[in-house]
Amino acid sequence: MRLLIRSLFVSTAFLSVIQFPARAAETAQSAAGGKKIAVCLLPKKKGLPYFTSCADGAKEAAQELGDVDLTYDGPTDGSPEKAASMIEGWTLKGVDVIAVSPNDPDVLAPAMKKARAKGIHVITWDADGAKDTREFMVNQATPRDIGYGLVDTMAKDLGGAQAHGDVAIITAALTAANQNEWMKYMKERLPAYPGLTLAAVKPSLEDQKLAFQVAQDLMKAYPNLKGLFGISSVAFPGAAEAVKQAGKAGQVLITGLSTPNDMRQYVKDGTVKSVLLWNTRDLGYLTIRVAHALAKGELKPGATTFAAGRLGERKVDGDNVLLGDLLIFTKENIDQYDF
Protein backbone atom coordinates (compact mmCIF):
# COMPACT_ATOMS: atom_id res chain seq x y z
CA MET A 1 0.00 0.00 0.00
CA ARG A 2 1.31 3.43 -0.88
CA LEU A 3 2.58 5.35 2.08
CA LEU A 4 0.74 8.65 2.27
CA ILE A 5 3.50 11.09 3.06
CA ARG A 6 4.22 14.31 1.30
CA SER A 7 6.08 17.49 2.06
CA LEU A 8 3.83 20.50 1.66
CA PHE A 9 5.18 23.95 1.03
CA VAL A 10 2.05 25.92 1.86
CA SER A 11 -0.03 25.04 4.92
CA THR A 12 -3.71 24.69 4.26
CA ALA A 13 -4.22 26.95 7.25
CA PHE A 14 -2.90 29.84 5.16
CA LEU A 15 -5.29 29.09 2.30
CA SER A 16 -8.24 30.14 4.42
CA VAL A 17 -7.62 33.82 3.75
CA ILE A 18 -9.09 33.54 0.27
CA GLN A 19 -12.39 32.07 1.45
CA PHE A 20 -13.85 34.79 3.65
CA PRO A 21 -16.99 35.47 1.55
CA ALA A 22 -18.12 31.84 1.71
CA ARG A 23 -17.41 31.66 5.43
CA ALA A 24 -19.27 34.88 6.17
CA ALA A 25 -22.38 33.53 4.48
CA GLU A 26 -22.07 30.26 6.35
CA THR A 27 -21.64 32.00 9.70
CA ALA A 28 -24.69 34.18 9.13
CA GLN A 29 -26.77 31.17 8.18
CA SER A 30 -25.67 29.19 11.27
CA ALA A 31 -26.16 32.09 13.67
CA ALA A 32 -29.72 32.51 12.43
CA GLY A 33 -30.58 29.08 13.79
CA GLY A 34 -31.00 30.34 17.38
CA LYS A 35 -29.69 28.12 20.21
CA LYS A 36 -25.96 27.54 20.19
CA ILE A 37 -24.43 24.08 20.19
CA ALA A 38 -22.30 23.54 23.30
CA VAL A 39 -19.09 21.71 22.41
CA CYS A 40 -16.39 20.82 24.94
CA LEU A 41 -12.89 20.05 23.63
CA LEU A 42 -10.71 18.02 26.01
CA PRO A 43 -6.95 17.62 25.30
CA LYS A 44 -4.71 15.08 26.98
CA LYS A 45 -2.78 17.87 28.67
CA LYS A 46 -3.65 21.55 28.53
CA GLY A 47 -0.76 23.96 27.98
CA LEU A 48 1.27 21.92 25.51
CA PRO A 49 1.98 23.83 22.27
CA TYR A 50 0.62 20.89 20.27
CA PHE A 51 -2.81 21.11 21.90
CA THR A 52 -2.80 24.91 22.01
CA SER A 53 -2.46 24.97 18.23
CA CYS A 54 -5.30 22.45 17.96
CA ALA A 55 -7.41 24.76 20.11
CA ASP A 56 -6.63 27.67 17.77
CA GLY A 57 -8.07 25.68 14.88
CA ALA A 58 -11.09 24.72 16.97
CA LYS A 59 -11.80 28.39 17.73
CA GLU A 60 -11.48 29.22 14.05
CA ALA A 61 -14.13 26.63 13.17
CA ALA A 62 -16.43 27.78 15.98
CA GLN A 63 -16.22 31.38 14.74
CA GLU A 64 -16.93 30.30 11.17
CA LEU A 65 -19.97 28.27 12.09
CA GLY A 66 -21.38 30.96 14.35
CA ASP A 67 -23.65 28.69 16.40
CA VAL A 68 -20.99 26.85 18.42
CA ASP A 69 -20.37 27.65 22.08
CA LEU A 70 -16.85 26.20 22.48
CA THR A 71 -15.21 25.25 25.78
CA TYR A 72 -11.55 24.23 25.65
CA ASP A 73 -10.21 22.81 28.90
CA GLY A 74 -8.18 19.92 30.26
CA PRO A 75 -5.86 18.86 33.07
CA THR A 76 -2.58 20.80 33.12
CA ASP A 77 -0.80 17.76 34.55
CA GLY A 78 -2.28 15.24 32.09
CA SER A 79 -4.14 13.37 34.84
CA PRO A 80 -6.73 11.02 33.29
CA GLU A 81 -8.68 11.07 36.57
CA LYS A 82 -9.05 14.86 36.32
CA ALA A 83 -10.04 14.53 32.67
CA ALA A 84 -12.75 12.03 33.64
CA SER A 85 -14.02 14.47 36.28
CA MET A 86 -14.27 17.21 33.65
CA ILE A 87 -16.32 14.93 31.40
CA GLU A 88 -18.65 14.18 34.32
CA GLY A 89 -19.06 17.92 34.99
CA TRP A 90 -19.90 18.66 31.36
CA THR A 91 -22.37 15.76 31.39
CA LEU A 92 -24.19 17.29 34.36
CA LYS A 93 -24.40 20.59 32.48
CA GLY A 94 -26.01 18.81 29.55
CA VAL A 95 -23.69 20.01 26.81
CA ASP A 96 -24.29 18.83 23.25
CA VAL A 97 -20.91 17.32 22.28
CA ILE A 98 -17.80 16.28 24.19
CA ALA A 99 -14.65 15.75 22.10
CA VAL A 100 -12.01 13.77 24.01
CA SER A 101 -8.32 13.06 23.45
CA PRO A 102 -7.95 10.20 25.97
CA ASN A 103 -4.67 9.92 27.85
CA ASP A 104 -5.85 6.66 29.42
CA PRO A 105 -8.90 5.23 27.61
CA ASP A 106 -9.71 2.78 30.42
CA VAL A 107 -9.87 5.54 33.04
CA LEU A 108 -12.00 7.82 30.85
CA ALA A 109 -14.33 5.12 29.52
CA PRO A 110 -16.91 5.16 32.37
CA ALA A 111 -17.34 8.94 32.17
CA MET A 112 -17.61 8.85 28.37
CA LYS A 113 -20.23 6.07 28.52
CA LYS A 114 -22.26 8.03 31.09
CA ALA A 115 -22.23 11.04 28.83
CA ARG A 116 -23.52 8.97 25.91
CA ALA A 117 -26.21 7.44 28.13
CA LYS A 118 -27.43 10.98 28.85
CA GLY A 119 -27.83 11.63 25.13
CA ILE A 120 -24.63 13.66 24.73
CA HIS A 121 -22.63 13.10 21.56
CA VAL A 122 -19.10 11.89 22.36
CA ILE A 123 -16.27 11.82 19.83
CA THR A 124 -12.54 11.29 20.13
CA TRP A 125 -9.79 13.22 18.40
CA ASP A 126 -5.98 12.93 18.30
CA ALA A 127 -6.17 9.69 20.32
CA ASP A 128 -8.93 7.09 20.36
CA GLY A 129 -10.86 5.31 23.06
CA ALA A 130 -12.90 2.11 23.05
CA LYS A 131 -15.46 2.09 20.24
CA ASP A 132 -18.42 1.90 22.64
CA THR A 133 -17.34 5.13 24.33
CA ARG A 134 -17.68 7.38 21.26
CA GLU A 135 -19.49 7.76 17.94
CA PHE A 136 -16.68 8.94 15.66
CA MET A 137 -12.96 9.55 15.88
CA VAL A 138 -11.33 12.52 14.19
CA ASN A 139 -8.06 10.91 13.15
CA GLN A 140 -5.02 12.83 11.94
CA ALA A 141 -3.92 9.87 9.76
CA THR A 142 -4.18 6.11 9.90
CA PRO A 143 -2.00 4.43 12.54
CA ARG A 144 -0.36 2.42 9.77
CA ASP A 145 0.66 5.53 7.87
CA ILE A 146 2.11 7.08 11.02
CA GLY A 147 3.97 3.96 12.15
CA TYR A 148 5.37 3.16 8.72
CA GLY A 149 6.17 6.83 8.12
CA LEU A 150 8.24 7.09 11.28
CA VAL A 151 10.31 4.01 10.46
CA ASP A 152 10.77 4.86 6.79
CA THR A 153 11.88 8.39 7.66
CA MET A 154 14.35 7.17 10.26
CA ALA A 155 15.78 4.60 7.83
CA LYS A 156 16.06 7.18 5.05
CA ASP A 157 17.91 9.60 7.30
CA LEU A 158 20.23 6.77 8.45
CA GLY A 159 21.14 5.79 4.89
CA GLY A 160 18.18 3.86 3.52
CA ALA A 161 18.35 0.10 3.03
CA GLN A 162 21.85 0.03 4.53
CA ALA A 163 20.72 1.59 7.83
CA HIS A 164 21.96 -0.38 10.82
CA GLY A 165 22.24 -0.20 14.60
CA ASP A 166 19.98 -0.06 17.65
CA VAL A 167 16.96 2.23 17.79
CA ALA A 168 14.70 3.07 20.72
CA ILE A 169 11.27 4.62 21.13
CA ILE A 170 10.38 7.30 23.68
CA THR A 171 6.60 7.43 23.99
CA ALA A 172 4.34 9.50 26.24
CA ALA A 173 2.47 7.00 28.41
CA LEU A 174 2.33 3.24 28.00
CA THR A 175 -1.46 3.57 28.27
CA ALA A 176 -1.76 6.01 25.32
CA ALA A 177 -3.89 4.07 22.83
CA ASN A 178 -2.87 6.08 19.78
CA GLN A 179 0.85 5.72 20.44
CA ASN A 180 0.48 2.01 21.14
CA GLU A 181 -1.19 1.65 17.73
CA TRP A 182 1.61 3.61 16.06
CA MET A 183 4.21 1.40 17.76
CA LYS A 184 2.42 -1.73 16.57
CA TYR A 185 2.94 -0.60 12.99
CA MET A 186 6.46 0.63 13.68
CA LYS A 187 7.35 -2.88 14.84
CA GLU A 188 5.61 -4.31 11.79
CA ARG A 189 7.66 -2.07 9.49
CA LEU A 190 11.09 -2.45 11.10
CA PRO A 191 11.86 -5.86 9.49
CA ALA A 192 11.95 -4.03 6.14
CA TYR A 193 15.29 -2.70 7.42
CA PRO A 194 17.04 -5.78 8.81
CA GLY A 195 20.01 -3.76 10.02
CA LEU A 196 17.86 -1.91 12.56
CA THR A 197 17.07 -3.46 15.94
CA LEU A 198 14.48 -2.10 18.38
CA ALA A 199 16.36 -2.04 21.69
CA ALA A 200 13.85 -0.41 24.04
CA VAL A 201 10.53 1.40 24.49
CA LYS A 202 10.39 3.93 27.32
CA PRO A 203 7.65 6.31 28.54
CA SER A 204 8.19 10.00 29.29
CA LEU A 205 4.74 10.87 30.71
CA GLU A 206 4.31 14.00 28.55
CA ASP A 207 7.21 15.56 30.47
CA GLN A 208 10.00 17.08 28.41
CA LYS A 209 12.53 16.96 31.26
CA LEU A 210 11.81 13.27 31.78
CA ALA A 211 12.16 12.64 28.03
CA PHE A 212 15.57 14.37 28.21
CA GLN A 213 16.63 12.05 31.05
CA VAL A 214 15.26 8.93 29.33
CA ALA A 215 17.21 9.78 26.16
CA GLN A 216 20.39 10.25 28.20
CA ASP A 217 19.87 6.89 29.90
CA LEU A 218 19.25 5.13 26.57
CA MET A 219 22.45 6.53 25.05
CA LYS A 220 24.40 5.20 28.03
CA ALA A 221 22.67 1.82 28.09
CA TYR A 222 23.04 1.08 24.36
CA PRO A 223 26.47 1.98 22.97
CA ASN A 224 25.35 0.99 19.46
CA LEU A 225 22.31 3.29 19.59
CA LYS A 226 21.90 4.99 16.21
CA GLY A 227 18.36 6.31 16.37
CA LEU A 228 15.75 7.65 18.79
CA PHE A 229 12.07 8.00 18.01
CA GLY A 230 10.24 10.68 20.00
CA ILE A 231 6.59 9.90 19.30
CA SER A 232 4.97 12.60 21.40
CA SER A 233 5.19 16.35 20.92
CA VAL A 234 7.28 16.75 24.09
CA ALA A 235 9.30 13.52 23.92
CA PHE A 236 10.84 14.54 20.61
CA PRO A 237 12.30 17.94 21.65
CA GLY A 238 13.39 16.46 25.00
CA ALA A 239 15.32 13.69 23.24
CA ALA A 240 16.77 16.14 20.72
CA GLU A 241 18.11 18.35 23.49
CA ALA A 242 19.70 15.33 25.20
CA VAL A 243 21.50 14.33 21.98
CA LYS A 244 22.62 17.90 21.39
CA GLN A 245 23.99 18.34 24.91
CA ALA A 246 25.75 14.97 24.72
CA GLY A 247 27.56 16.15 21.59
CA LYS A 248 26.14 13.23 19.61
CA ALA A 249 24.40 15.11 16.82
CA GLY A 250 25.13 13.13 13.67
CA GLN A 251 25.95 10.02 15.71
CA VAL A 252 22.48 9.43 17.20
CA LEU A 253 19.67 10.44 14.88
CA ILE A 254 16.34 11.59 16.30
CA THR A 255 13.06 11.71 14.47
CA GLY A 256 9.46 11.73 15.58
CA LEU A 257 6.28 13.71 15.94
CA SER A 258 6.19 17.31 17.15
CA THR A 259 5.29 20.79 16.00
CA PRO A 260 7.64 22.63 13.65
CA ASN A 261 7.91 25.49 16.13
CA ASP A 262 9.16 23.15 18.87
CA MET A 263 11.69 21.47 16.57
CA ARG A 264 12.89 24.38 14.43
CA GLN A 265 16.12 25.03 16.35
CA TYR A 266 17.13 21.36 16.23
CA VAL A 267 16.44 21.09 12.50
CA LYS A 268 18.41 24.24 11.76
CA ASP A 269 21.45 23.22 13.83
CA GLY A 270 21.52 19.74 12.27
CA THR A 271 20.56 17.72 15.36
CA VAL A 272 17.37 16.60 13.60
CA LYS A 273 16.92 15.96 9.87
CA SER A 274 13.18 15.29 9.62
CA VAL A 275 10.10 16.05 11.71
CA LEU A 276 6.78 14.33 11.07
CA LEU A 277 3.38 15.64 12.01
CA TRP A 278 0.08 16.83 10.60
CA ASN A 279 -1.38 20.30 10.59
CA THR A 280 -2.47 20.56 14.22
CA ARG A 281 -4.57 23.65 13.65
CA ASP A 282 -6.46 21.75 10.95
CA LEU A 283 -6.99 18.83 13.35
CA GLY A 284 -8.71 21.11 15.87
CA TYR A 285 -10.69 22.75 13.08
CA LEU A 286 -11.89 19.41 11.72
CA THR A 287 -12.86 18.19 15.20
CA ILE A 288 -15.25 21.09 15.73
CA ARG A 289 -16.65 20.66 12.23
CA VAL A 290 -17.40 17.01 13.01
CA ALA A 291 -18.87 17.84 16.43
CA HIS A 292 -21.17 20.44 14.86
CA ALA A 293 -22.34 18.14 12.06
CA LEU A 294 -23.02 15.33 14.52
CA ALA A 295 -25.10 17.59 16.77
CA LYS A 296 -27.08 18.85 13.77
CA GLY A 297 -27.73 15.33 12.48
CA GLU A 298 -25.68 15.98 9.35
CA LEU A 299 -23.06 13.27 10.04
CA LYS A 300 -24.37 9.75 10.47
CA PRO A 301 -22.97 6.20 10.58
CA GLY A 302 -22.25 4.91 7.10
CA ALA A 303 -21.01 8.23 5.72
CA THR A 304 -17.99 7.92 3.43
CA THR A 305 -17.16 11.60 3.01
CA PHE A 306 -17.52 14.72 5.10
CA ALA A 307 -17.68 18.36 3.97
CA ALA A 308 -15.23 20.14 6.28
CA GLY A 309 -15.38 23.83 5.47
CA ARG A 310 -12.08 25.23 4.22
CA LEU A 311 -10.54 21.73 4.34
CA GLY A 312 -12.90 20.59 1.62
CA GLU A 313 -14.14 17.01 1.48
CA ARG A 314 -12.52 14.62 3.94
CA LYS A 315 -12.64 10.83 3.81
CA VAL A 316 -14.63 8.88 6.39
CA ASP A 317 -13.20 5.40 6.92
CA GLY A 318 -15.73 3.45 8.97
CA ASP A 319 -16.16 5.61 12.08
CA ASN A 320 -12.93 7.57 11.51
CA VAL A 321 -12.98 11.01 9.88
CA LEU A 322 -9.49 11.39 8.41
CA LEU A 323 -7.60 14.67 8.30
CA GLY A 324 -5.26 13.48 5.54
CA ASP A 325 -1.59 13.02 4.78
CA LEU A 326 1.38 13.43 7.05
CA LEU A 327 3.71 16.38 6.66
CA ILE A 328 7.49 16.15 6.75
CA PHE A 329 9.37 19.22 7.96
CA THR A 330 13.01 19.61 6.96
CA LYS A 331 15.58 22.39 6.92
CA GLU A 332 14.33 23.33 3.45
CA ASN A 333 10.66 23.91 4.34
CA ILE A 334 10.24 24.24 8.13
CA ASP A 335 10.20 28.05 8.07
CA GLN A 336 7.06 27.94 5.95
CA TYR A 337 5.05 26.65 8.94
CA ASP A 338 4.08 28.44 12.14
CA PHE A 339 2.34 26.20 14.66
C-alpha positions as CSV (number, residue, x, y, z in Angstrom):
1,M,0.0,0.0,0.0
2,R,1.3,3.4,-0.9
3,L,2.6,5.3,2.1
4,L,0.7,8.6,2.3
5,I,3.5,11.1,3.1
6,R,4.2,14.3,1.3
7,S,6.1,17.5,2.1
8,L,3.8,20.5,1.7
9,F,5.2,24.0,1.0
10,V,2.1,25.9,1.9
11,S,0.0,25.0,4.9
12,T,-3.7,24.7,4.3
13,A,-4.2,27.0,7.2
14,F,-2.9,29.8,5.2
15,L,-5.3,29.1,2.3
16,S,-8.2,30.1,4.4
17,V,-7.6,33.8,3.8
18,I,-9.1,33.5,0.3
19,Q,-12.4,32.1,1.4
20,F,-13.8,34.8,3.7
21,P,-17.0,35.5,1.5
22,A,-18.1,31.8,1.7
23,R,-17.4,31.7,5.4
24,A,-19.3,34.9,6.2
25,A,-22.4,33.5,4.5
26,E,-22.1,30.3,6.3
27,T,-21.6,32.0,9.7
28,A,-24.7,34.2,9.1
29,Q,-26.8,31.2,8.2
30,S,-25.7,29.2,11.3
31,A,-26.2,32.1,13.7
32,A,-29.7,32.5,12.4
33,G,-30.6,29.1,13.8
34,G,-31.0,30.3,17.4
35,K,-29.7,28.1,20.2
36,K,-26.0,27.5,20.2
37,I,-24.4,24.1,20.2
38,A,-22.3,23.5,23.3
39,V,-19.1,21.7,22.4
40,C,-16.4,20.8,24.9
41,L,-12.9,20.0,23.6
42,L,-10.7,18.0,26.0
43,P,-7.0,17.6,25.3
44,K,-4.7,15.1,27.0
45,K,-2.8,17.9,28.7
46,K,-3.7,21.6,28.5
47,G,-0.8,24.0,28.0
48,L,1.3,21.9,25.5
49,P,2.0,23.8,22.3
50,Y,0.6,20.9,20.3
51,F,-2.8,21.1,21.9
52,T,-2.8,24.9,22.0
53,S,-2.5,25.0,18.2
54,C,-5.3,22.5,18.0
55,A,-7.4,24.8,20.1
56,D,-6.6,27.7,17.8
57,G,-8.1,25.7,14.9
58,A,-11.1,24.7,17.0
59,K,-11.8,28.4,17.7
60,E,-11.5,29.2,14.0
61,A,-14.1,26.6,13.2
62,A,-16.4,27.8,16.0
63,Q,-16.2,31.4,14.7
64,E,-16.9,30.3,11.2
65,L,-20.0,28.3,12.1
66,G,-21.4,31.0,14.3
67,D,-23.7,28.7,16.4
68,V,-21.0,26.8,18.4
69,D,-20.4,27.7,22.1
70,L,-16.9,26.2,22.5
71,T,-15.2,25.3,25.8
72,Y,-11.6,24.2,25.6
73,D,-10.2,22.8,28.9
74,G,-8.2,19.9,30.3
75,P,-5.9,18.9,33.1
76,T,-2.6,20.8,33.1
77,D,-0.8,17.8,34.6
78,G,-2.3,15.2,32.1
79,S,-4.1,13.4,34.8
80,P,-6.7,11.0,33.3
81,E,-8.7,11.1,36.6
82,K,-9.1,14.9,36.3
83,A,-10.0,14.5,32.7
84,A,-12.8,12.0,33.6
85,S,-14.0,14.5,36.3
86,M,-14.3,17.2,33.7
87,I,-16.3,14.9,31.4
88,E,-18.6,14.2,34.3
89,G,-19.1,17.9,35.0
90,W,-19.9,18.7,31.4
91,T,-22.4,15.8,31.4
92,L,-24.2,17.3,34.4
93,K,-24.4,20.6,32.5
94,G,-26.0,18.8,29.6
95,V,-23.7,20.0,26.8
96,D,-24.3,18.8,23.3
97,V,-20.9,17.3,22.3
98,I,-17.8,16.3,24.2
99,A,-14.6,15.7,22.1
100,V,-12.0,13.8,24.0
101,S,-8.3,13.1,23.5
102,P,-8.0,10.2,26.0
103,N,-4.7,9.9,27.8
104,D,-5.8,6.7,29.4
105,P,-8.9,5.2,27.6
106,D,-9.7,2.8,30.4
107,V,-9.9,5.5,33.0
108,L,-12.0,7.8,30.9
109,A,-14.3,5.1,29.5
110,P,-16.9,5.2,32.4
111,A,-17.3,8.9,32.2
112,M,-17.6,8.8,28.4
113,K,-20.2,6.1,28.5
114,K,-22.3,8.0,31.1
115,A,-22.2,11.0,28.8
116,R,-23.5,9.0,25.9
117,A,-26.2,7.4,28.1
118,K,-27.4,11.0,28.8
119,G,-27.8,11.6,25.1
120,I,-24.6,13.7,24.7
121,H,-22.6,13.1,21.6
122,V,-19.1,11.9,22.4
123,I,-16.3,11.8,19.8
124,T,-12.5,11.3,20.1
125,W,-9.8,13.2,18.4
126,D,-6.0,12.9,18.3
127,A,-6.2,9.7,20.3
128,D,-8.9,7.1,20.4
129,G,-10.9,5.3,23.1
130,A,-12.9,2.1,23.0
131,K,-15.5,2.1,20.2
132,D,-18.4,1.9,22.6
133,T,-17.3,5.1,24.3
134,R,-17.7,7.4,21.3
135,E,-19.5,7.8,17.9
136,F,-16.7,8.9,15.7
137,M,-13.0,9.6,15.9
138,V,-11.3,12.5,14.2
139,N,-8.1,10.9,13.1
140,Q,-5.0,12.8,11.9
141,A,-3.9,9.9,9.8
142,T,-4.2,6.1,9.9
143,P,-2.0,4.4,12.5
144,R,-0.4,2.4,9.8
145,D,0.7,5.5,7.9
146,I,2.1,7.1,11.0
147,G,4.0,4.0,12.2
148,Y,5.4,3.2,8.7
149,G,6.2,6.8,8.1
150,L,8.2,7.1,11.3
151,V,10.3,4.0,10.5
152,D,10.8,4.9,6.8
153,T,11.9,8.4,7.7
154,M,14.4,7.2,10.3
155,A,15.8,4.6,7.8
156,K,16.1,7.2,5.0
157,D,17.9,9.6,7.3
158,L,20.2,6.8,8.4
159,G,21.1,5.8,4.9
160,G,18.2,3.9,3.5
161,A,18.4,0.1,3.0
162,Q,21.8,0.0,4.5
163,A,20.7,1.6,7.8
164,H,22.0,-0.4,10.8
165,G,22.2,-0.2,14.6
166,D,20.0,-0.1,17.6
167,V,17.0,2.2,17.8
168,A,14.7,3.1,20.7
169,I,11.3,4.6,21.1
170,I,10.4,7.3,23.7
171,T,6.6,7.4,24.0
172,A,4.3,9.5,26.2
173,A,2.5,7.0,28.4
174,L,2.3,3.2,28.0
175,T,-1.5,3.6,28.3
176,A,-1.8,6.0,25.3
177,A,-3.9,4.1,22.8
178,N,-2.9,6.1,19.8
179,Q,0.8,5.7,20.4
180,N,0.5,2.0,21.1
181,E,-1.2,1.6,17.7
182,W,1.6,3.6,16.1
183,M,4.2,1.4,17.8
184,K,2.4,-1.7,16.6
185,Y,2.9,-0.6,13.0
186,M,6.5,0.6,13.7
187,K,7.4,-2.9,14.8
188,E,5.6,-4.3,11.8
189,R,7.7,-2.1,9.5
190,L,11.1,-2.5,11.1
191,P,11.9,-5.9,9.5
192,A,12.0,-4.0,6.1
193,Y,15.3,-2.7,7.4
194,P,17.0,-5.8,8.8
195,G,20.0,-3.8,10.0
196,L,17.9,-1.9,12.6
197,T,17.1,-3.5,15.9
198,L,14.5,-2.1,18.4
199,A,16.4,-2.0,21.7
200,A,13.8,-0.4,24.0
201,V,10.5,1.4,24.5
202,K,10.4,3.9,27.3
203,P,7.7,6.3,28.5
204,S,8.2,10.0,29.3
205,L,4.7,10.9,30.7
206,E,4.3,14.0,28.5
207,D,7.2,15.6,30.5
208,Q,10.0,17.1,28.4
209,K,12.5,17.0,31.3
210,L,11.8,13.3,31.8
211,A,12.2,12.6,28.0
212,F,15.6,14.4,28.2
213,Q,16.6,12.0,31.0
214,V,15.3,8.9,29.3
215,A,17.2,9.8,26.2
216,Q,20.4,10.2,28.2
217,D,19.9,6.9,29.9
218,L,19.2,5.1,26.6
219,M,22.4,6.5,25.0
220,K,24.4,5.2,28.0
221,A,22.7,1.8,28.1
222,Y,23.0,1.1,24.4
223,P,26.5,2.0,23.0
224,N,25.3,1.0,19.5
225,L,22.3,3.3,19.6
226,K,21.9,5.0,16.2
227,G,18.4,6.3,16.4
228,L,15.8,7.7,18.8
229,F,12.1,8.0,18.0
230,G,10.2,10.7,20.0
231,I,6.6,9.9,19.3
232,S,5.0,12.6,21.4
233,S,5.2,16.3,20.9
234,V,7.3,16.7,24.1
235,A,9.3,13.5,23.9
236,F,10.8,14.5,20.6
237,P,12.3,17.9,21.7
238,G,13.4,16.5,25.0
239,A,15.3,13.7,23.2
240,A,16.8,16.1,20.7
241,E,18.1,18.4,23.5
242,A,19.7,15.3,25.2
243,V,21.5,14.3,22.0
244,K,22.6,17.9,21.4
245,Q,24.0,18.3,24.9
246,A,25.8,15.0,24.7
247,G,27.6,16.2,21.6
248,K,26.1,13.2,19.6
249,A,24.4,15.1,16.8
250,G,25.1,13.1,13.7
251,Q,25.9,10.0,15.7
252,V,22.5,9.4,17.2
253,L,19.7,10.4,14.9
254,I,16.3,11.6,16.3
255,T,13.1,11.7,14.5
256,G,9.5,11.7,15.6
257,L,6.3,13.7,15.9
258,S,6.2,17.3,17.1
259,T,5.3,20.8,16.0
260,P,7.6,22.6,13.6
261,N,7.9,25.5,16.1
262,D,9.2,23.2,18.9
263,M,11.7,21.5,16.6
264,R,12.9,24.4,14.4
265,Q,16.1,25.0,16.3
266,Y,17.1,21.4,16.2
267,V,16.4,21.1,12.5
268,K,18.4,24.2,11.8
269,D,21.4,23.2,13.8
270,G,21.5,19.7,12.3
271,T,20.6,17.7,15.4
272,V,17.4,16.6,13.6
273,K,16.9,16.0,9.9
274,S,13.2,15.3,9.6
275,V,10.1,16.1,11.7
276,L,6.8,14.3,11.1
277,L,3.4,15.6,12.0
278,W,0.1,16.8,10.6
279,N,-1.4,20.3,10.6
280,T,-2.5,20.6,14.2
281,R,-4.6,23.7,13.6
282,D,-6.5,21.8,11.0
283,L,-7.0,18.8,13.4
284,G,-8.7,21.1,15.9
285,Y,-10.7,22.7,13.1
286,L,-11.9,19.4,11.7
287,T,-12.9,18.2,15.2
288,I,-15.3,21.1,15.7
289,R,-16.7,20.7,12.2
290,V,-17.4,17.0,13.0
291,A,-18.9,17.8,16.4
292,H,-21.2,20.4,14.9
293,A,-22.3,18.1,12.1
294,L,-23.0,15.3,14.5
295,A,-25.1,17.6,16.8
296,K,-27.1,18.9,13.8
297,G,-27.7,15.3,12.5
298,E,-25.7,16.0,9.4
299,L,-23.1,13.3,10.0
300,K,-24.4,9.8,10.5
301,P,-23.0,6.2,10.6
302,G,-22.2,4.9,7.1
303,A,-21.0,8.2,5.7
304,T,-18.0,7.9,3.4
305,T,-17.2,11.6,3.0
306,F,-17.5,14.7,5.1
307,A,-17.7,18.4,4.0
308,A,-15.2,20.1,6.3
309,G,-15.4,23.8,5.5
310,R,-12.1,25.2,4.2
311,L,-10.5,21.7,4.3
312,G,-12.9,20.6,1.6
313,E,-14.1,17.0,1.5
314,R,-12.5,14.6,3.9
315,K,-12.6,10.8,3.8
316,V,-14.6,8.9,6.4
317,D,-13.2,5.4,6.9
318,G,-15.7,3.4,9.0
319,D,-16.2,5.6,12.1
320,N,-12.9,7.6,11.5
321,V,-13.0,11.0,9.9
322,L,-9.5,11.4,8.4
323,L,-7.6,14.7,8.3
324,G,-5.3,13.5,5.5
325,D,-1.6,13.0,4.8
326,L,1.4,13.4,7.1
327,L,3.7,16.4,6.7
328,I,7.5,16.1,6.8
329,F,9.4,19.2,8.0
330,T,13.0,19.6,7.0
331,K,15.6,22.4,6.9
332,E,14.3,23.3,3.5
333,N,10.7,23.9,4.3
334,I,10.2,24.2,8.1
335,D,10.2,28.0,8.1
336,Q,7.1,27.9,6.0
337,Y,5.1,26.7,8.9
338,D,4.1,28.4,12.1
339,F,2.3,26.2,14.7
